[in-house]
Amino acid sequence: MKPFLLEKKMDYPIMVGSDQLSQSFGGIDSLPTTFVIDRDGRVAFVHTGLVGKDTYEKEIRSLLDSERGTMITD
């Protein structure tokens, strides 16, 4: 795994899954699973599988706007 991480210049934490690790994070059933965390450290959004950049951008903008007292809606 280390050679791949070095080759791809991945400098962020990577976890190799196991049943025990899955349970530690609430029972993750699929990979990739992505958690979008708000400024207070709470899980705001959870995605299983691949998700497009537009989805993440919309969610992050909604979190930033909600902290200012407005919420983006479609």
Backbone torsions as a table, in degrees:
resi	resn	phi	psi	omega
1	MET	NA	-41.3	-177.6
2	LYS	-56.8	-44.9	178.8
3	PRO	-58.3	-40.2	179.1
4	PHE	-63.4	-45.8	-179.8
5	LEU	-62.4	-40.5	178.0
6	LEU	-66.8	-43.1	-179.7
7	GLU	-61.9	-41.1	-178.1
8	LYS	-87.4	0.1	178.9
9	LYS	55.2	44.1	178.4
10	MET	-86.7	107.2	-175.6
11	ASP	-108.8	26.6	178.5
12	TYR	-120.2	161.8	-176.1
13	PRO	-60.5	134.7	176.3
14	ILE	-124.3	135.6	178.0
15	MET	-117.9	137.7	172.6
16	VAL	-92.5	123.7	-172.8
17	GLY	-71.5	151.4	172.1
18	SER	-151.2	167.2	178.5
19	ASP	-60.3	-39.4	-179.8
20	GLN	-64.9	-44.3	178.5
21	LEU	-63.6	-42.3	178.8
22	SER	-56.7	-45.1	179.9
23	GLN	-66.4	-32.6	178.7
24	SER	-63.2	-27.3	-178.7
25	PHE	-106.1	23.9	173.5
26	GLY	91.5	17.0	176.8
27	GLY	84.2	54.0	179.1
28	ILE	-64.8	126.0	-177.9
29	ASP	-97.7	-24.5	-173.1
30	SER	-137.7	156.2	174.9
31	LEU	-123.1	142.2	-3.6
32	PRO	-78.4	149.1	169.9
33	THR	-118.6	128.3	-177.0
34	THR	-119.7	133.7	176.3
35	PHE	-110.0	127.9	172.6
36	VAL	-98.8	119.8	-173.9
37	ILE	-104.9	135.6	178.6
38	ASP	-83.9	178.5	-176.2
39	ARG	-64.7	-21.0	178.7
40	ASP	-89.3	3.8	178.8
41	GLY	82.7	11.2	178.5
42	ARG	-92.1	148.1	175.9
43	VAL	-73.0	118.2	-178.5
44	ALA	-96.5	-37.9	-178.9
45	PHE	-143.6	146.3	175.4
46	VAL	-129.6	133.1	178.6
47	HIS	-125.8	135.0	173.5
48	THR	-110.4	127.4	-177.6
49	GLY	92.3	-173.8	-178.3
50	LEU	-79.9	138.4	-179.0
51	VAL	-130.6	141.3	-178.3
52	GLY	-73.6	156.9	179.3
53	LYS	-56.2	-38.6	-178.7
54	ASP	-60.0	-38.6	179.2
55	THR	-63.7	-48.0	179.6
56	TYR	-62.2	-42.4	-179.0
57	GLU	-61.8	-42.9	179.5
58	LYS	-63.0	-43.4	-179.5
59	GLU	-65.8	-44.9	-179.8
60	ILE	-64.5	-42.7	177.7
61	ARG	-61.9	-39.8	179.7
62	SER	-65.0	-37.7	177.3
63	LEU	-66.4	-44.1	179.6
64	LEU	-64.5	-42.4	179.9
65	ASP	-69.2	-34.6	-179.3
66	SER	-66.6	-29.6	177.6
67	GLU	-72.0	-20.3	177.3
68	ARG	-93.8	0.1	178.6
69	GLY	96.4	3.8	176.5
70	THR	-124.3	156.1	-179.5
71	MET	-132.0	131.5	176.5
72	ILE	-79.6	130.9	175.2
73	THR	-133.9	152.6	177.0
74	ASP	-100.0	NA	NA
